[in-house]
Amino acid sequence: MALAPPPEELPHVLISRVRVTPAVAELTLDPVGPALTYVPGQYVLVCDEDYRIPVRSYSVANAPDPSGRLTLLVTEVEGGATSGWLTREVSVGDPVLVSGPYGTFVADPATDSGSGRPVLGLAGGSGLAPIRALAQDAVCRGVPDPFTLFFSGRTEEDLIDRDVFLGWERAYANFRYLSTLTRASGPPPVGRVDSVLPALLPDLSAHEVFIAGAPGFVAAGVRTVRDLGCRPGRLHTEEFYAEPQPWGVEEAGGSR
Ligand SMILES: Cc1cc2nc3c(=O)[nH]c(=O)nc-3n(C[C@H](O)[C@H](O)[C@H](O)COP(=O)(O)OP(=O)(O)OC[C@H]3O[C@@H](n4cnc5c(N)ncnc54)[C@H](O)[C@@H]3O)c2cc1C
């Protein structure tokens, strides 16, 4: 069987770049030509027009929009070539190349609407990106099934879009927003997912669970939700692992 050709790089233009936490920037990109077709939860590869920057994966942080607009949530990694470019250097009006979509961190098309199965989206930091796309998609469909978005951040300033999610909670009986802070004292919930989730959602045997973020966060989340009864076939994960440097970078003393 012939393999499908790799997706083309589609030119986009940066419409806005906003620091939404001290570490994370939200970027909005509009297509210059054809729009990317994707399913909520998928990711794209991003690079600059001149290929100076290593190509890196970023989850699309919004549900598909008829205009083709894409949003990304990018954590600035210390010494990171591409995250540094995206969070600090690229300016409004600059070209950005996007290709994809990739990934299987998506709802099962057979059950994604009106199945009655509750969904838990567990996000750490910019791991919110694909979870937000899934939640926004549920909101666009009127939240037919219970959807709980559980966000873990270090401190209060990491709570990206808290007001938006609280608004969805008021507007949709089926939408619930929970958060925990791992480096804060004060009113609960405070602590890591494994210590907080069991009291909030003690039985996940009926849930479809999506977990996204840094590998350590995803690993802890997987252990926790399995202990709470989540079935393996209903557990979806997206690890934001560090990707290999391109050949020649070490010899050249770093890519940037
Ligand atoms: C499927 C997938 C989806 C992803 N989606 C997102 C997303 O939506 N938002 C997002 O911000 N990132 C996401 N990532 C991570 C992203 O692709 C890059 O790996 C990240 O931005 C770092 O790239 P860089 O070029 O800036 O750093 P590099 O130049 O590759 O690395 C610089 C240094 O930082 C270390 N490093 C790299 N990444 C991390 C990290 N996450 N934490 C700590 N140290 C690190 C490296 O080991 C290296 O020492 C995703 C990754 C995958 C695989």
The ligand as an SDF file (V2000), in Angstrom:
LIG
                    3D

 53 58  0  0  0  0  0  0  0  0999 V2000
    3.0030   15.9860   20.2690 C   0  0  0  0  0  0  0  0  0  0  0  0
    3.6400   17.1830   20.9300 C   0  0  0  0  0  0  0  0  0  0  0  0
    2.8730   18.3160   21.1520 C   0  0  0  0  0  0  0  0  0  0  0  0
    3.4490   19.4220   21.7760 C   0  0  0  0  0  0  0  0  0  0  0  0
    2.6530   20.5190   22.0150 N   0  0  0  0  0  0  0  0  0  0  0  0
    3.1840   21.5820   22.6710 C   0  0  0  0  0  0  0  0  0  0  0  0
    2.3740   22.7270   22.9780 C   0  0  0  0  0  0  0  0  0  0  0  0
    1.1800   22.8080   22.6410 O   0  0  0  0  0  0  0  0  0  0  0  0
    2.9590   23.7430   23.6600 N   0  0  0  0  0  0  0  0  0  0  0  0
    4.2880   23.7150   24.0310 C   0  0  0  0  0  0  0  0  0  0  0  0
    4.7650   24.6710   24.6470 O   0  0  0  0  0  0  0  0  0  0  0  0
    5.0690   22.6390   23.7360 N   0  0  0  0  0  0  0  0  0  0  0  0
    4.5600   21.6020   23.0540 C   0  0  0  0  0  0  0  0  0  0  0  0
    5.3710   20.5280   22.7460 N   0  0  0  0  0  0  0  0  0  0  0  0
    6.8280   20.6310   23.0170 C   0  0  0  0  0  0  0  0  0  0  0  0
    7.4930   21.3370   21.8080 C   0  0  0  0  0  0  0  0  0  0  0  0
    7.3780   20.5330   20.6440 O   0  0  0  0  0  0  0  0  0  0  0  0
    9.0020   21.5900   22.0030 C   0  0  0  0  0  0  0  0  0  0  0  0
    9.6490   20.3770   22.3670 O   0  0  0  0  0  0  0  0  0  0  0  0
    9.2900   22.6490   23.0660 C   0  0  0  0  0  0  0  0  0  0  0  0
    8.6670   23.8720   22.6990 O   0  0  0  0  0  0  0  0  0  0  0  0
   10.8130   22.8760   23.2000 C   0  0  0  0  0  0  0  0  0  0  0  0
   11.3420   23.1470   21.9310 O   0  0  0  0  0  0  0  0  0  0  0  0
   12.5570   24.1690   21.7750 P   0  0  0  0  0  0  0  0  0  0  0  0
   13.0010   24.0950   20.3540 O   0  0  0  0  0  0  0  0  0  0  0  0
   12.1830   25.5110   22.2990 O   0  0  0  0  0  0  0  0  0  0  0  0
   13.6420   23.5890   22.7670 O   0  0  0  0  0  0  0  0  0  0  0  0
   14.9310   22.7170   22.3600 P   0  0  0  0  0  0  0  0  0  0  0  0
   15.8850   23.6500   21.6460 O   0  0  0  0  0  0  0  0  0  0  0  0
   14.4830   21.4710   21.6810 O   0  0  0  0  0  0  0  0  0  0  0  0
   15.4950   22.3180   23.7820 O   0  0  0  0  0  0  0  0  0  0  0  0
   16.2910   23.2160   24.5650 C   0  0  0  0  0  0  0  0  0  0  0  0
   16.5820   22.5730   25.9000 C   0  0  0  0  0  0  0  0  0  0  0  0
   15.3940   22.4890   26.6820 O   0  0  0  0  0  0  0  0  0  0  0  0
   15.0970   21.1390   27.0220 C   0  0  0  0  0  0  0  0  0  0  0  0
   13.6430   21.0080   26.8800 N   0  0  0  0  0  0  0  0  0  0  0  0
   12.9660   20.9190   25.7250 C   0  0  0  0  0  0  0  0  0  0  0  0
   11.6350   20.8500   25.9760 N   0  0  0  0  0  0  0  0  0  0  0  0
   11.5020   20.9310   27.3070 C   0  0  0  0  0  0  0  0  0  0  0  0
   10.3990   20.9410   28.1690 C   0  0  0  0  0  0  0  0  0  0  0  0
    9.1230   20.8280   27.7080 N   0  0  0  0  0  0  0  0  0  0  0  0
   10.6290   21.0730   29.5020 N   0  0  0  0  0  0  0  0  0  0  0  0
   11.8780   21.1990   29.9860 C   0  0  0  0  0  0  0  0  0  0  0  0
   12.9750   21.1940   29.2030 N   0  0  0  0  0  0  0  0  0  0  0  0
   12.7940   21.0620   27.8900 C   0  0  0  0  0  0  0  0  0  0  0  0
   15.8520   20.2920   26.0290 C   0  0  0  0  0  0  0  0  0  0  0  0
   16.1580   19.0090   26.5570 O   0  0  0  0  0  0  0  0  0  0  0  0
   17.0970   21.1400   25.7890 C   0  0  0  0  0  0  0  0  0  0  0  0
   18.0400   20.9480   26.8110 O   0  0  0  0  0  0  0  0  0  0  0  0
    4.8150   19.4100   22.1560 C   0  0  0  0  0  0  0  0  0  0  0  0
    5.5860   18.2610   21.9020 C   0  0  0  0  0  0  0  0  0  0  0  0
    5.0100   17.1670   21.3120 C   0  0  0  0  0  0  0  0  0  0  0  0
    5.8710   15.9470   21.0630 C   0  0  0  0  0  0  0  0  0  0  0  0
  1  2  1  0
  2  3  1  0
  2 52  2  0
  3  4  2  0
  4  5  1  0
  4 50  1  0
  5  6  2  0
  6  7  1  0
  6 13  1  0
  7  8  2  0
  7  9  1  0
  9 10  1  0
 10 11  2  0
 10 12  1  0
 12 13  2  0
 13 14  1  0
 14 15  1  0
 14 50  1  0
 15 16  1  0
 16 17  1  0
 16 18  1  0
 18 19  1  0
 18 20  1  0
 20 21  1  0
 20 22  1  0
 22 23  1  0
 23 24  1  0
 24 25  2  0
 24 26  1  0
 24 27  1  0
 27 28  1  0
 28 29  2  0
 28 30  1  0
 28 31  1  0
 31 32  1  0
 32 33  1  0
 33 34  1  0
 33 48  1  0
 34 35  1  0
 35 36  1  0
 35 46  1  0
 36 37  1  0
 36 45  1  0
 37 38  2  0
 38 39  1  0
 39 40  1  0
 39 45  2  0
 40 41  1  0
 40 42  2  0
 42 43  1  0
 43 44  2  0
 44 45  1  0
 46 47  1  0
 46 48  1  0
 48 49  1  0
 50 51  2  0
 51 52  1  0
 52 53  1  0
M  END
$$$$
